[in-house]
Amino acid sequence: MAKDPTDYSTVDFIPPELNVTRGQVLMDRQRHIAIVAKRGKASAHLVHVKSGVLKLTRHTAGEIIAEWSDADYPFDRAVARLLELGKQHGITDAARDALEELVRAGREPRQHKLFG
C-alpha cells in the first residue's frame, strides 16, 4: 500500500539516494551554478559561490535534492564561469584545487537511469 501524500503524521525512514556524478553541473532556485567536485556514498562536495566567495562545501543527499537540480549547462562553460567568478570575488584553495582537478580529469561519464 502506498503512503498517503497528505499524511504528515508518518516519517519516511528510507534515506534519499545520491544520484549525482563527479563533474555534473547543478543549479539552485536562484539560478546559481555549482559543480560536483567529489562524490561519496552519502554526500557530495560542491564548488559554488557561497557568501560572495567560491568555496568547496559538503552536502548530504537530502540537501542536494532539496536545494539543487540538474542544470542544462555545458561542463566546460560552467568550469570557466566558476573560475572567472573566483578571480572576481575570491576563491578558497580547496575550491581552486577541486576545479583544477576537474579540468585535468574531465567529467565522469553519465549514465541515464532507465526508471525514475
C-alpha positions in Angstrom: 0.0 0.0 0.0 1.4 3.4 -1.0 1.8 6.2 1.5 -1.0 8.8 1.5 0.7 12.0 0.3 -1.5 14.1 2.6 -0.5 12.1 5.7 2.0 14.3 7.6 2.0 12.2 10.7 4.3 9.4 9.4 8.0 9.7 8.7 9.9 8.1 5.8 12.9 6.3 7.0 14.4 5.5 3.6 17.3 7.9 3.1 17.4 9.8 -0.1 19.7 8.4 -2.8 22.6 10.5 -4.1 22.2 10.5 -7.8 25.0 12.9 -8.9 28.2 12.3 -10.8 31.6 14.0 -10.5 31.6 17.0 -12.8 27.8 17.3 -13.0 26.6 20.9 -13.2 23.8 21.8 -10.8 21.6 24.9 -10.4 19.7 26.2 -7.4 16.4 28.2 -7.4 18.3 31.5 -7.7 20.0 30.1 -10.9 23.4 29.9 -9.3 25.5 27.1 -10.7 27.6 24.5 -8.9 29.8 21.6 -10.0 30.1 18.3 -8.2 33.8 18.0 -7.3 33.7 14.9 -5.2 31.1 12.2 -4.6 30.9 9.8 -1.7 28.3 7.2 -0.7 26.1 9.6 1.4 27.4 13.1 0.5 29.0 15.2 -2.3 31.3 18.2 -2.3 30.1 21.1 -4.5 32.1 24.1 -5.8 29.9 27.1 -5.8 29.7 30.7 -4.7 28.8 31.0 -1.0 28.9 34.3 0.9 30.4 36.0 -2.1 33.4 33.6 -2.3 33.9 30.5 -4.4 34.0 27.6 -1.9 34.1 23.8 -1.7 31.2 22.7 0.5 29.9 19.2 1.6 26.2 18.4 1.2 24.2 15.4 2.1 21.9 13.7 -0.5 18.9 15.3 1.2 20.3 18.7 1.0 21.2 18.3 -2.7 17.7 17.0 -3.5 16.1 19.9 -1.6 18.3 22.7 -2.9 19.8 21.8 -6.3 18.6 20.4 -9.6 20.4 19.2 -12.7 21.4 22.1 -15.0 21.3 22.1 -18.7 24.6 23.9 -18.7 27.8 22.6 -20.5 30.6 21.3 -18.2 33.4 23.3 -19.9 31.4 26.6 -19.8 30.5 26.0 -16.1 34.1 25.5 -15.1 35.2 28.6 -17.0 32.4 30.6 -15.4 33.3 29.5 -11.9 37.0 30.2 -12.4 36.0 33.7 -13.7 33.8 34.3 -10.6 36.7 33.1 -8.4 39.0 35.7 -9.9 36.5 38.4 -9.4 35.2 37.6 -5.9 37.9 35.3 -4.4 38.3 31.6 -4.2 39.4 29.2 -1.5 42.4 26.9 -2.0 40.2 23.8 -1.8 37.8 25.2 -4.4 40.7 26.1 -6.8 42.3 22.6 -6.3 38.9 20.9 -7.0 38.3 22.9 -10.2 41.9 22.3 -11.4 41.4 18.6 -10.8 38.1 18.6 -12.7 39.8 20.4 -15.6 42.6 17.8 -15.7 40.4 14.7 -15.3 37.2 15.9 -17.0 33.7 14.9 -16.2 32.7 11.3 -15.3 30.6 9.6 -17.9 26.9 10.0 -17.0 24.6 7.1 -17.2 21.0 7.8 -17.7 18.5 6.0 -15.4 16.1 3.6 -17.1 13.4 4.1 -14.4 12.8 7.1 -12.2 
